[in-house]
Amino acid sequence: MALGAWVYGFPVDSSAMPRYIDLAGRPPAIAHAFQNWQASRPFDLTAAAAAAEIGAAPMISWQPGPSLRAIADGAWDAFVRAAAATLADDGRPLLLRFAHEMNLPGIPWFGPPDEFRAAWLHVRRLFDEAGADNVRWVWSPYIDEPGDMSLDAWFPGREAVDWLALDGYNWGRRRWRNRWASFDRIFAPSLATLDRLAPGLPVMLAEIGCAQRGGDKAGWLRDAFLHAIPRYPEIRAVVWFHEDRPEHADWRVDSSPSALQAWREIVTDPRYAVTGSELLANP
């Protein structure tokens, strides 16, 4: 498996990634960054270039501001074609996570599943027409939670997806409804759904984190990464969310000395030895 990270500040703060590498002991195999749609600006290759400098595979979460219906109807075709041309000309492999967590109420682009599917397929077609075959498409819903619409509704089809992904967190006891939860309790039902939707496609945990408060974070990390995740052979990459968000939780790997010690054990485990270049060369 490849072990990646979203590191707060990367790539704008040039010191953010070196600080993380110093903590973890090695660079992440996937360097994750977010990029908003802005009609007046071209696709920004800064994160891709910064990832290449540390030997990491770049993953961009491409966040559409406009409605998905407008995208599907072609209102943003010039913008999308320009982005596709930029990436095709660059040529470097890149993981593109378009409109992630589309099934999560409150996300800016949340809406009817058919609009998401139509937008995904339209954007993917424009990239294919531009010859941007270096782009790997990461379909990344939030974990399926009780009461939510099934992930099936948002799936655009096996032929339109290169990676299946999930976002999910152990929130600790942030609110009354939150409970300390094991990896399997958080992810197992949704992993089973992905296996049913598209068996054989590689799976990524594109955002994963554990709160510091509410339980034993170091124990959770060891159980999740050294015991639970290796039981799912379809999981090929895991990307940690390394940020302290006071309104949510402290997700950082160094939120406590014991958590950092556990993370360093995980980083050196041979099951997480896949590099960024190896991941992109043989997804």
Buried (B, 14 or more C-beta within 10 A) or exposed (E): BBBBBBBBBBBEEEEBBBBBBEBBEBBBBBBBBBBEBEEEEEBBBEBBEBBBEBBBBBBBBBBBEBBBBEBBBEEBEEBBBBBBBBBBEBEBBBBBBBBBBBBBEEBEBBBEBEBBBBBBBBBBEBBEEBEBEBBBBBBBBBBBEEEBEEBEBBBBEBEBBBBBBBBBBBBBBBEEEBEBBBBBEBBBBBBEBBBEBBEEBBBBBBBBBBBBBBBBBBEBBBBBBBEBBEEBEBBBBBBBBBBEEEEBBBBBBBBBEBBBBBBBBBBEBEEBBBBBBEBBEEB
